[in-house]
Each structure stands twice: as structure tokens, then as C-alpha cells.
Amino acid sequence: MAAYDYSRDASGAAGLAGRIGNVFVTGFAPVAADETPRSAGLFATLFGMIAEWNDTRLTRKSLMALTDRELDDIGLSRADIPAIARRR
């Protein structure tokens, strides 16, 4: 949770500098309730794609680390690994 800098006054002499200070402290600029960034959906989609790719990569890496005997015990072969990793 980011801390909000209440010690700065956004009006008066501080003006824009006060608001900029708040952005650096919190990491986010204040956004009105009816304003949602249009890039939010794009960011969520991109983040989802990266997370899915990483999950597939970790699954494939974990299965490739198993021996042929261990794969046979769970009913898989090395040829099955790419399809299993993508299926998640």
C-alpha cells in the first residue's frame, strides 16, 4: 500500500509541484471516478498473456526436469510435454 503525502498542499504556492510530489510518493495520479484509463484494458490483457506464457514455461520446465521413468509413472512421454504445458 502506497503512502499518500498529506503534508503537501496542492493549492497555493506549491500548486503543481505539490501534486507532482504526491504522484511520486503514491506512484499514481488522482483519477476521477468516471475517468478510467483506456490503456487499463490493454495492460490487463498484456499482463494476462505474460502470466499465461510464464505458467506454460514453468510447467514445461518442471516436466522436462523429470526422468523418463518418472514421466512413465504419470503416464506421459517427452513428446506429450508441449501439449500438456499449453493445455493448462
C-alpha positions as CSV (number, residue, x, y, z in Angstrom):
1,M,0.0,0.0,0.0
2,A,1.5,3.3,-1.0
3,A,1.6,6.2,1.4
4,Y,-0.1,9.4,0.5
5,D,1.8,12.6,1.2
6,Y,-0.7,14.7,3.1
7,S,2.0,17.2,4.2
8,R,1.9,18.9,0.8
9,D,-0.7,21.4,-0.1
10,A,-1.9,21.0,-3.7
11,S,-3.0,24.7,-3.8
12,G,-1.3,28.0,-3.2
13,A,2.5,28.3,-3.6
14,A,3.0,24.6,-4.0
15,G,0.5,24.4,-6.8
16,L,1.5,21.8,-9.5
17,A,4.7,21.0,-7.5
18,G,2.5,19.7,-4.7
19,R,0.5,17.5,-6.9
20,I,3.7,16.2,-8.6
21,G,5.1,15.4,-5.2
22,N,2.0,13.3,-4.4
23,V,2.4,11.4,-7.7
24,F,6.0,10.5,-6.8
25,V,5.0,9.4,-3.3
26,T,2.0,7.3,-4.3
27,G,3.0,6.3,-7.8
28,F,-0.4,7.2,-9.1
29,A,-2.0,10.4,-10.2
30,P,-5.5,11.0,-8.8
31,V,-8.2,9.9,-11.2
32,A,-11.8,10.9,-11.0
33,A,-14.4,8.1,-10.5
34,D,-15.8,8.5,-14.0
35,E,-12.3,8.5,-15.7
36,T,-10.8,5.1,-16.3
37,P,-7.6,5.0,-18.4
38,R,-8.2,3.5,-21.8
39,S,-4.9,1.6,-21.5
40,A,-6.1,-0.3,-18.5
41,G,-7.8,-3.0,-20.6
42,L,-4.7,-3.3,-22.8
43,F,-2.5,-3.5,-19.8
44,A,-4.7,-6.2,-18.2
45,T,-4.6,-8.2,-21.5
46,L,-0.9,-7.9,-21.9
47,F,-0.3,-8.9,-18.2
48,G,-2.6,-11.9,-18.7
49,M,-0.7,-13.0,-21.8
50,I,2.6,-12.7,-20.0
51,A,1.3,-14.6,-16.9
52,E,0.0,-17.4,-19.2
53,W,3.3,-17.6,-21.1
54,N,5.2,-17.9,-17.8
55,D,2.8,-20.6,-16.4
56,T,3.3,-22.6,-19.6
57,R,7.1,-22.1,-19.4
58,L,7.2,-23.2,-15.8
59,T,5.1,-26.3,-16.5
60,R,7.2,-27.3,-19.4
61,K,10.4,-26.7,-17.4
62,S,9.1,-28.8,-14.5
63,L,8.1,-31.7,-16.7
64,M,11.3,-31.7,-18.7
65,A,13.2,-32.0,-15.4
66,L,11.6,-35.4,-14.7
67,T,13.3,-38.6,-15.7
68,D,11.8,-40.9,-18.3
69,R,10.8,-43.3,-15.5
70,E,9.0,-40.5,-13.6
71,L,7.2,-39.4,-16.7
72,D,6.2,-43.0,-17.4
73,D,4.8,-43.3,-13.9
74,I,2.4,-40.5,-14.5
75,G,1.5,-41.7,-18.0
76,L,3.4,-39.2,-20.1
77,S,6.2,-39.2,-22.6
78,R,8.6,-36.4,-23.6
79,A,6.5,-35.9,-26.7
80,D,3.5,-35.1,-24.6
81,I,5.1,-32.3,-22.7
82,P,4.5,-29.3,-25.1
83,A,0.8,-30.2,-25.5
84,I,0.3,-30.7,-21.7
85,A,2.1,-27.4,-20.9
86,R,-0.1,-25.4,-23.4
87,R,-3.3,-27.1,-22.1
88,R,-3.1,-25.7,-18.6
